[in-house]
């Protein structure tokens, strides 16, 4: 039987986010998810959050990162 290792999973759970953002409350984390401030997709009652997107969000404190080559933000690059 395969053991699920949360640290190597491509996804991060809401429970892990709550633990990493202590002392922020569970309700506050869900509010950040609902507002779209934490990058995630809601599927029914579940949240799908990629570890890569969350780690980038946490590393940049949710700020938009600009591309060094073009000076455009990542979101601007997607729409350009």
C-alpha positions, 0 to 999 in steps of 0.5 A: 500500500502506498503511503501518502506524503503531504510534503511531496504531493502536488497539492496542499490541503486547507489543514496544512495551510491553516497550520502554516499560517498560525495564528491566523484562524481557520475562518480567516483562511477560508475567507482568503480562499473565498476572496481568491486571495489564496490561489485555489479552485473550489470544486463542490465543497472542496478546495483544490490548491496546488503546492507550487501556487501556494508556495509562490503566494506565501513567498511573495505574501500574495503580491503580484511578481513582475517578470525581470525580462519584460517588467510585466506582471505574471497576470499581465503576461497571461492577458497580453 
